[in-house]
Amino acid sequence: MTERINVTQVMEYGRLMGISELMRYTSLGRNTAMELGKNANAIVRMGKRVLYDRQKIDKWIDEQTQDR
């Protein structure tokens, strides 16, 4: 049985996150979240796993909002 995790618990858990965590963190769909991770240069590969660096995601979002 899978256990639901509170979004705030996920956000405070660690620096790297999987695609499902990135989707919840940004409120984006899967493809858009993957594109954001690529654009932010936040992809970290560990073996077969693809993870996303939360700090790079946050920095990229901050840069995008400052441009406008």
C-alpha positions in Angstrom: 0.0 0.0 0.0 1.4 3.4 -0.9 1.3 6.2 1.6 0.4 9.7 0.6 3.0 12.3 1.5 2.1 15.9 2.3 3.6 18.3 -0.3 5.3 20.4 2.3 7.0 17.3 3.6 8.3 16.5 0.1 9.5 20.1 -0.4 11.5 20.0 2.8 12.9 16.6 2.3 16.0 17.1 0.2 17.7 18.9 -2.6 17.1 16.3 -5.4 13.6 15.2 -6.5 12.1 12.8 -9.0 9.7 13.8 -11.7 6.6 13.2 -9.7 8.0 15.5 -6.9 8.9 18.1 -9.5 5.4 18.0 -10.9 3.9 18.6 -7.5 6.5 21.2 -6.6 5.8 23.3 -9.8 2.1 22.3 -10.3 3.0 21.3 -13.9 2.3 18.3 -16.0 4.9 15.6 -16.7 6.2 16.9 -20.1 6.3 20.5 -19.0 8.1 19.7 -15.8 10.7 17.7 -17.7 11.2 20.5 -20.1 11.6 23.0 -17.2 14.2 20.7 -15.7 16.1 20.6 -19.0 15.9 24.4 -19.5 17.1 25.0 -15.9 20.0 22.6 -16.5 18.8 20.8 -13.3 19.0 17.2 -14.4 21.1 14.9 -12.3 21.5 11.3 -13.4 22.3 8.6 -10.8 22.4 5.3 -12.5 19.1 4.9 -14.3 17.4 7.5 -12.2 16.8 11.0 -13.4 16.6 13.5 -10.6 16.2 17.3 -10.6 18.1 19.8 -8.5 15.7 21.9 -6.5 18.2 24.8 -6.1 18.7 25.1 -9.8 15.0 24.9 -10.5 14.4 27.7 -7.9 17.2 29.8 -9.4 15.9 29.4 -12.9 12.3 30.4 -11.9 13.6 33.4 -10.1 15.6 34.5 -13.1 12.6 34.1 -15.4 10.4 36.2 -13.1 13.0 39.0 -12.8 13.2 39.3 -16.6 9.6 40.5 -16.8 
